[in-house]
Amino acid sequence: MTGHKAGGELSLGGRPVHERLTQEEPELLARVLQRIQAEVAEYRRLPVEELNGEIAVITRQALRAFCRSLLEDRPLNAAELRQIGASAARRAEEGFPLEAVLTAYHVGAREIFAVGVAAAKPAELADLAAVADRMLAFAGTVTRAVTRGYLEELRTKVGQEHTARRTLLSVLVDGGPVEVVARSAGITLPRRYLVLSTELGPHADEASPDVDAEIAVRRKLRRFLAAFERACGDGVLASVDGPGGLLLLPLGGRLSEVDVQGWRRLLGTAGRAAGVEVFAAAETAAPEGVRDAAEQTSEVLDVIRWFGREPGLYRLDDVLVEYQLTRPGAARDRLAAELTPLEAHPELLDTLDTYLAHETNRRRTAARLHVHPNTVDYRLRRVRELTGIDPVHPTGLPRIIAALAARRAGSGTTTGR
């Protein structure tokens, strides 16, 4: 019904549509801009010179492109689409919402069509339907061009910002001209950071045969990081993969430097969002002190593992004794060596780990190991016989805990929990 006439032959009000639109261009352009301002709030906040300048120019170009497409009976050509896409890219560069840009084009299309409707006669119903069809096709083509141009620029911009942030993070952690890199990237450094070394447990989906494990890991990380970005804004710097990694959170705004409980709540929120258990070591530092803080939190995270602590957030003050016990040196090596006789008896080491993980409760230890409680008692006696340390006696318990931690520190292993 709508394809029996060429575009140049379509008439409304007794005149070819493209001629009417061309003749009424100044008035129509003013009406389109006025309607865009009235219906799209973002355009009301634009500087007057931009609205009357670049926005008016691209509106005029789009109107003329539609008229040419009617006259020449064709869709928009590559040059016309490049103009529209380039304008959308500039809006993306300015941070202007894509929704507002698309709405503006659709508002303009409706206003252009309204000119034809007002002049149409009853006998021109077929031409009116054809013009409507051409206008819908035009709007669809413009939508694709705008979206493509906008998203391509956005991807470029995001990629550049991501690279700048990764570079800044590397300089903060490795040492270098932090202020110079931040200025060149257009990033304002906070006065202090909360430095978090994290370890993420596996999500249940990662082991599910019905779920792509890589997708499960990416979803876990996205949800984990999103919780920090919601709380701290776009100043978060992160280098985190599936097992965990480092985060730098800006302090002084929504995250207080002294609110340790607030840090813990935020970590808990992130862990729940990701659906995993999280271990984290925290320290605050000025930008120039991030390197040392990152090294320390990494070491504290190791200590948490070696001593089989529960998931949560820890500071050095929380594990001072444990940290000192596991520092490299002759004392650590000798402590670790006290368990050498057990290396030929892996079941004894496993029993010790489980016994300590279950707060020295022999019945829970037996249930976890699927053995009788008497077997647990026998194995603990064997530990005493082979090492001279009684893990049941109050004086022997701290030493066996320290010896196990020293052994893990020396070998780089963690508990089995």
C-alpha positions, 0 to 999 in steps of 0.5 A: 500500500505504501510502496506504489509511489517514489518518495519524490512523488509523495504529496500532502496538501497538494504539494510534494512533501520534500518541497513543503519541508524545504520551504518551511525549514526555518520555521520547522527547525525553530519548532523542533528545537523548541519542542526538544527543549520542552520535552527533553530536560537535558537539553534545557540545561545546555548552554544557549550557544550550543543549542543554537549552534551545534544542536541546531546544525545537526537538526538542520542536517537531519531534516535536510537528509530526510528531504533528500531521501524522499526526493531521491527515493533512497535510505540515508547514505553513508555520509549522512549517517556519518554526520549523525554518528559523529554528533552522537559521539560528541554527545558521548564525549560530553557525558550527555545521556544516550536516552536524551539524544535518541529522544530528541531525534524522535521528538524531531521526527514527530514534529516533522511528520506533524507538518505533513499531517496538518496539510493532508487532505482526505484524498491523500491518505495513501500518500500520508501512510507512505510518508509515515512509513518513510518517517518510521524507517528514517527514525529507525536508521537514525536510531542505529546511527546514533547508538553506534556512534555514541557507543563507539565513543563511549567504548573508546572513552571507557577504554582510555579511562580504564587504562589510565586507572590501571596505570595509576594503580600500578604507579601507586603500588610499584612506586613512581611519579604518582602526581604526574600520572594522576594529572595526565589522566585527569584524576584527582587523588584523595588525601588517603586510601583504604588499601584492601588485599582480598581473597575471594572464595569460589561461587557455587556456580563455578563448580556447577556443570550447568554453568560456564565457570568463566561467566560465573567468575566474571559475574562474581567479580562484577558484583563484588566491585560494584558494591565498592563503586556504589559506596565510594564512587568512581575513585575506586582502583582495583586489580582483582581477578577470580581468587581476589586482589588489591583494591584502593578505596578513597577515604574522606567522603562516604567512607570514613578513615576511622570507621573500621566497622563501616569498612567491615560492613562494606566488605560484608555487603560486597561479599553477599553481593558476589555470593562468596566468602571474603578474607581481607586485610586493610590499612590506610595510607596516603598515595605515597604510602600505598606501596608499603601498605599494599605489601603489609596487607598482603602479608597480613592476608597470608597470616590470616590464611596460615592461622585459619581465621574466619572470613572477614576484614583484619588489620595488623593490630588484629594479628600482631602476635600471629604476624610476628610469629610468622616473620622469616628467621631462625625462630620460624624455621625451628618452629616449623621443624618441630612438626617434621616428624609428622610429615610421614603421617599426613593423617596426624597433620590433617587431624591437627588442622581440623582439631584447631579449626573446630576450636579443639572440640574432639567430637566435632573434629571426629565428625568432620574427619568421619572417624570415632572420637577415640581415634582423634584422641589416639592421633593427638597422643601420637602428635605428642609422642612424635613432637614432644608437644601436647596439643591438648594441654593449655601450655602445648596448644599455643606452641602447636598453633605457632608451629603449624603457622610457621610450617605454612608460612615456610611452605606457602600453604594454607589450611584446608578449611 
